[in-house]
């Protein structure tokens, strides 16, 4: 069986190798390896401009909206919080447009961490720009601390991973208002949304954690199966 092409969003910024410092398209290899292990053919997508998005959507069988720098407040009508790293406007614009096009074309989407926020904003949703302030604690921002997520068993995510999953998912932003067509399908114990899903879409799943860093890659298996 042929491997479906799965596009993976990436950084575009300065990188060093040897004595050279040049702009480069960067993507952690864990995404590509997870797609490859699931039976897909990974393709890294440089966030250069919006002109290639229609071609990407026509040629790809699936899209991974990868993690990274937090989405800028301007993308969802908020002032940029000074505690949040400076937004990468070029990446926000590219990924928001790609997400909208993939939703419109019914191309399977797996949106991870930042990618989940991109998908939500692309559908008209909003984010909590600094979650520790809202919760009055830094529980969700603590690196390396696992916690249990409750998952709706009737969702595509639930069918892939079951009703509970233990994850490590440090984050300082979170979904506030869900975008059009999106449902919350996974929650932390304090009811912070950690998984979302597009209604009526072949496969449109967003998760707050990083399944590409885990030994449990059933979500990637589900993405590739939908892409086929």
C-alpha positions as a LaTeX table, in Angstrom:
\begin{tabular}{lrrr}
\hline
Residue & $x$ (\AA) & $y$ (\AA) & $z$ (\AA) \\
\hline
Unk1 & 0.00 & 0.00 & 0.00 \\
Unk2 & 1.38 & 3.43 & $-0.95$ \\
Unk3 & 2.34 & 5.84 & 1.80 \\
Unk4 & 0.15 & 8.97 & 2.03 \\
Unk5 & 1.99 & 12.29 & 1.95 \\
Unk6 & 1.74 & 14.04 & 5.32 \\
Unk7 & 2.83 & 17.69 & 5.49 \\
Unk8 & 4.48 & 18.92 & 8.71 \\
Unk9 & 4.68 & 22.61 & 9.54 \\
Unk10 & 8.07 & 24.01 & 10.51 \\
Unk11 & 10.10 & 26.97 & 11.73 \\
Unk12 & 11.91 & 29.34 & 9.35 \\
Unk13 & 14.73 & 31.09 & 11.20 \\
Unk14 & 18.49 & 31.37 & 11.59 \\
Unk15 & 20.43 & 28.18 & 12.30 \\
Unk16 & 24.12 & 27.37 & 12.72 \\
Unk17 & 26.10 & 24.51 & 11.27 \\
Unk18 & 29.87 & 24.59 & 11.27 \\
Unk19 & 30.98 & 28.20 & 10.80 \\
Unk20 & 27.84 & 29.11 & 8.87 \\
Unk21 & 24.75 & 30.91 & 10.13 \\
Unk22 & 21.93 & 30.93 & 7.61 \\
Unk23 & 18.15 & 30.98 & 7.52 \\
Unk24 & 16.85 & 27.43 & 7.57 \\
Unk25 & 13.62 & 25.47 & 7.59 \\
Unk26 & 13.63 & 23.61 & 10.91 \\
Unk27 & 11.51 & 20.73 & 12.16 \\
Unk28 & 12.26 & 18.40 & 15.09 \\
Unk29 & 12.79 & 14.93 & 13.57 \\
Unk30 & 10.36 & 13.35 & 16.03 \\
Unk31 & 7.40 & 14.48 & 13.90 \\
Unk32 & 8.75 & 12.98 & 10.68 \\
Unk33 & 9.79 & 9.77 & 12.45 \\
Unk34 & 6.33 & 9.36 & 14.00 \\
Unk35 & 4.65 & 9.85 & 10.62 \\
Unk36 & 7.05 & 7.40 & 8.97 \\
Unk37 & 6.51 & 4.75 & 11.65 \\
Unk38 & 2.74 & 5.11 & 11.21 \\
Unk39 & 3.06 & 4.37 & 7.50 \\
Unk40 & 3.06 & 7.89 & 6.07 \\
Unk41 & 5.58 & 9.79 & 3.97 \\
Unk42 & 6.55 & 12.99 & 5.85 \\
Unk43 & 7.05 & 16.27 & 3.99 \\
Unk44 & 8.29 & 19.40 & 5.81 \\
Unk45 & 6.42 & 22.59 & 4.83 \\
Unk46 & 8.39 & 25.86 & 4.95 \\
Unk47 & 6.28 & 28.83 & 6.15 \\
Unk48 & 7.53 & 31.11 & 3.38 \\
Unk49 & 4.36 & 32.56 & 1.87 \\
Unk50 & 0.73 & 31.78 & 1.23 \\
Unk51 & 0.99 & 31.14 & $-2.51$ \\
Unk52 & 1.70 & 27.40 & $-2.20$ \\
Unk53 & $-1.10$ & 26.53 & 0.22 \\
Unk54 & $-3.66$ & 25.51 & $-2.40$ \\
Unk55 & $-1.04$ & 23.25 & $-4.01$ \\
Unk56 & $-0.16$ & 21.74 & $-0.65$ \\
Unk57 & $-3.80$ & 20.98 & 0.11 \\
Unk58 & $-4.32$ & 19.40 & $-3.32$ \\
Unk59 & $-1.16$ & 17.29 & $-3.10$ \\
Unk60 & $-1.10$ & 16.22 & 0.55 \\
Unk61 & $-3.20$ & 13.50 & 2.13 \\
Unk62 & $-2.73$ & 14.83 & 5.66 \\
Unk63 & $-1.31$ & 17.73 & 7.67 \\
Unk64 & 0.46 & 17.92 & 11.03 \\
Unk65 & 0.26 & 21.38 & 12.61 \\
Unk66 & 3.35 & 21.10 & 14.78 \\
Unk67 & 4.28 & 22.66 & 18.10 \\
Unk68 & 6.40 & 25.76 & 18.66 \\
Unk69 & 6.25 & 29.39 & 19.75 \\
Unk70 & 2.88 & 30.51 & 21.11 \\
Unk71 & 0.36 & 32.02 & 18.70 \\
Unk72 & 0.51 & 35.81 & 18.73 \\
Unk73 & $-2.34$ & 37.67 & 20.44 \\
Unk74 & $-3.06$ & 39.67 & 17.30 \\
Unk75 & $-4.19$ & 36.50 & 15.53 \\
Unk76 & $-7.24$ & 36.29 & 17.80 \\
Unk77 & $-7.85$ & 39.95 & 18.58 \\
Unk78 & $-5.82$ & 40.32 & 21.79 \\
Unk79 & $-2.89$ & 42.48 & 22.81 \\
Unk80 & 0.36 & 40.52 & 22.90 \\
Unk81 & 1.01 & 39.52 & 26.52 \\
Unk82 & 4.49 & 40.65 & 27.56 \\
Unk83 & 5.11 & 37.31 & 29.29 \\
Unk84 & 4.63 & 35.41 & 26.02 \\
Unk85 & 7.60 & 35.06 & 23.63 \\
Unk86 & 7.51 & 37.39 & 20.64 \\
Unk87 & 5.13 & 36.04 & 18.03 \\
Unk88 & 6.37 & 34.66 & 14.72 \\
Unk89 & 3.93 & 36.44 & 12.46 \\
Unk90 & 5.04 & 34.71 & 9.27 \\
Unk91 & 4.43 & 31.30 & 10.81 \\
Unk92 & 1.08 & 32.32 & 12.32 \\
Unk93 & $-0.17$ & 33.64 & 8.97 \\
Unk94 & 1.00 & 30.59 & 7.03 \\
Unk95 & $-0.35$ & 28.00 & 9.46 \\
Unk96 & $-3.69$ & 29.73 & 9.98 \\
Unk97 & $-4.21$ & 29.84 & 6.22 \\
Unk98 & $-3.08$ & 26.22 & 5.85 \\
Unk99 & $-5.43$ & 25.08 & 8.63 \\
Unk100 & $-8.40$ & 26.87 & 7.05 \\
Unk101 & $-7.63$ & 25.40 & 3.62 \\
Unk102 & $-7.22$ & 21.88 & 5.02 \\
Unk103 & $-10.50$ & 22.15 & 6.91 \\
Unk104 & $-12.27$ & 23.37 & 3.78 \\
Unk105 & $-10.80$ & 20.55 & 1.67 \\
Unk106 & $-11.50$ & 17.85 & 4.32 \\
Unk107 & $-7.80$ & 16.97 & 4.51 \\
Unk108 & $-6.99$ & 15.04 & 7.72 \\
Unk109 & $-5.33$ & 17.24 & 10.35 \\
Unk110 & $-3.41$ & 16.40 & 13.51 \\
Unk111 & $-2.79$ & 19.62 & 15.46 \\
Unk112 & $-0.21$ & 19.33 & 18.26 \\
Unk113 & 0.31 & 21.79 & 21.16 \\
Unk114 & 0.73 & 25.16 & 19.37 \\
Unk115 & $-0.94$ & 23.45 & 16.42 \\
Unk116 & $-4.10$ & 22.87 & 18.46 \\
Unk117 & $-4.19$ & 26.58 & 19.21 \\
Unk118 & $-3.67$ & 27.38 & 15.52 \\
Unk119 & $-6.59$ & 25.14 & 14.56 \\
Unk120 & $-8.82$ & 26.76 & 17.17 \\
Unk121 & $-7.92$ & 30.31 & 16.11 \\
Unk122 & $-8.27$ & 29.39 & 12.41 \\
Unk123 & $-11.88$ & 28.44 & 13.18 \\
Unk124 & $-12.56$ & 31.75 & 14.92 \\
Unk125 & $-11.78$ & 30.64 & 18.47 \\
Unk126 & $-9.71$ & 32.45 & 21.10 \\
Unk127 & $-6.96$ & 31.54 & 23.55 \\
Unk128 & $-6.04$ & 32.23 & 27.14 \\
Unk129 & $-2.73$ & 34.04 & 26.53 \\
Unk130 & $-1.24$ & 33.32 & 29.97 \\
Unk131 & $-2.83$ & 30.34 & 31.71 \\
Unk132 & $-0.96$ & 30.57 & 35.07 \\
Unk133 & $-2.63$ & 33.93 & 35.73 \\
Unk134 & $-6.12$ & 32.52 & 35.14 \\
Unk135 & $-5.53$ & 29.45 & 37.33 \\
Unk136 & $-3.39$ & 31.25 & 39.90 \\
Unk137 & $-0.86$ & 28.42 & 39.68 \\
Unk138 & 1.76 & 27.09 & 37.27 \\
Unk139 & 0.65 & 23.48 & 37.28 \\
Unk140 & 0.20 & 23.31 & 33.52 \\
Unk141 & 3.50 & 25.08 & 32.87 \\
Unk142 & 5.67 & 22.67 & 34.86 \\
Unk143 & 8.01 & 20.73 & 32.54 \\
Unk144 & 8.27 & 16.98 & 32.91 \\
Unk145 & 5.25 & 16.58 & 35.23 \\
Unk146 & 2.78 & 13.95 & 33.95 \\
Unk147 & $-0.96$ & 14.28 & 34.44 \\
Unk148 & $-3.99$ & 12.25 & 33.43 \\
Unk149 & $-6.30$ & 13.48 & 30.68 \\
Unk150 & $-9.95$ & 12.41 & 30.45 \\
Unk151 & $-11.01$ & 11.74 & 26.84 \\
Unk152 & $-14.48$ & 11.44 & 25.32 \\
Unk153 & $-14.78$ & 7.81 & 24.22 \\
Unk154 & $-17.16$ & 8.73 & 21.39 \\
Unk155 & $-14.58$ & 11.03 & 19.75 \\
Unk156 & $-12.00$ & 10.06 & 17.14 \\
Unk157 & $-9.35$ & 10.86 & 19.73 \\
Unk158 & $-11.02$ & 8.58 & 22.26 \\
Unk159 & $-11.26$ & 5.76 & 19.73 \\
Unk160 & $-7.51$ & 6.11 & 19.15 \\
Unk161 & $-6.24$ & 6.39 & 22.74 \\
Unk162 & $-9.12$ & 5.34 & 25.03 \\
Unk163 & $-10.89$ & 7.27 & 27.77 \\
Unk164 & $-7.79$ & 8.20 & 29.77 \\
Unk165 & $-4.20$ & 8.96 & 28.85 \\
Unk166 & $-1.25$ & 10.10 & 30.93 \\
Unk167 & 0.70 & 12.87 & 29.24 \\
Unk168 & 3.40 & 15.46 & 29.80 \\
Unk169 & 2.15 & 18.69 & 28.28 \\
Unk170 & 3.72 & 21.90 & 29.66 \\
Unk171 & 1.92 & 24.93 & 28.24 \\
Unk172 & 1.19 & 28.53 & 29.19 \\
Unk173 & $-1.59$ & 29.11 & 26.64 \\
Unk174 & $-4.89$ & 27.29 & 26.42 \\
Unk175 & $-8.17$ & 27.26 & 24.52 \\
Unk176 & $-10.63$ & 29.87 & 25.79 \\
Unk177 & $-13.53$ & 30.00 & 23.30 \\
Unk178 & $-13.85$ & 27.12 & 20.87 \\
Unk179 & $-13.86$ & 27.93 & 17.18 \\
Unk180 & $-16.73$ & 27.16 & 14.80 \\
Unk181 & $-17.31$ & 23.43 & 14.36 \\
Unk182 & $-14.93$ & 22.42 & 17.14 \\
Unk183 & $-15.78$ & 20.32 & 20.18 \\
Unk184 & $-13.75$ & 19.84 & 23.35 \\
Unk185 & $-13.00$ & 16.10 & 23.63 \\
Unk186 & $-10.25$ & 15.91 & 26.30 \\
Unk187 & $-9.78$ & 17.70 & 29.60 \\
Unk188 & $-7.33$ & 17.94 & 32.49 \\
Unk189 & $-8.64$ & 17.44 & 36.04 \\
Unk190 & $-9.21$ & 21.21 & 36.35 \\
Unk191 & $-11.28$ & 21.15 & 33.11 \\
Unk192 & $-8.68$ & 22.92 & 30.99 \\
Unk193 & $-9.28$ & 21.73 & 27.42 \\
Unk194 & $-6.49$ & 19.42 & 26.22 \\
Unk195 & $-8.09$ & 17.96 & 23.12 \\
Unk196 & $-10.41$ & 19.29 & 20.40 \\
Unk197 & $-12.08$ & 17.83 & 17.34 \\
Unk198 & $-13.76$ & 19.11 & 14.19 \\
Unk199 & $-17.35$ & 17.98 & 13.74 \\
Unk200 & $-18.14$ & 16.48 & 10.36 \\
Unk201 & $-14.50$ & 16.36 & 9.28 \\
Unk202 & $-12.76$ & 13.21 & 8.12 \\
Unk203 & $-10.08$ & 13.65 & 10.80 \\
Unk204 & $-9.54$ & 17.00 & 12.50 \\
Unk205 & $-7.97$ & 16.38 & 15.91 \\
Unk206 & $-6.00$ & 18.72 & 18.17 \\
Unk207 & $-4.12$ & 17.70 & 21.32 \\
Unk208 & $-2.30$ & 19.83 & 23.88 \\
Unk209 & 0.44 & 17.26 & 24.44 \\
Unk210 & 3.21 & 15.93 & 22.17 \\
Unk211 & 2.41 & 12.37 & 21.00 \\
Unk212 & 5.48 & 12.44 & 18.73 \\
Unk213 & 7.65 & 12.40 & 21.87 \\
Unk214 & 5.83 & 9.44 & 23.38 \\
Unk215 & 6.08 & 5.71 & 22.78 \\
Unk216 & 2.29 & 5.78 & 22.30 \\
Unk217 & 1.85 & 6.93 & 18.71 \\
Unk218 & $-1.71$ & 5.67 & 18.16 \\
Unk219 & $-2.81$ & 9.19 & 17.22 \\
Unk220 & $-0.36$ & 9.16 & 14.30 \\
Unk221 & $-1.66$ & 5.73 & 13.29 \\
Unk222 & $-5.18$ & 7.19 & 13.22 \\
Unk223 & $-4.05$ & 10.21 & 11.18 \\
Unk224 & $-2.32$ & 8.06 & 8.56 \\
Unk225 & $-5.25$ & 5.66 & 8.38 \\
Unk226 & $-7.58$ & 8.61 & 7.72 \\
Unk227 & $-5.14$ & 9.96 & 5.13 \\
Unk228 & $-5.30$ & 6.67 & 3.23 \\
\hline
\end{tabular}
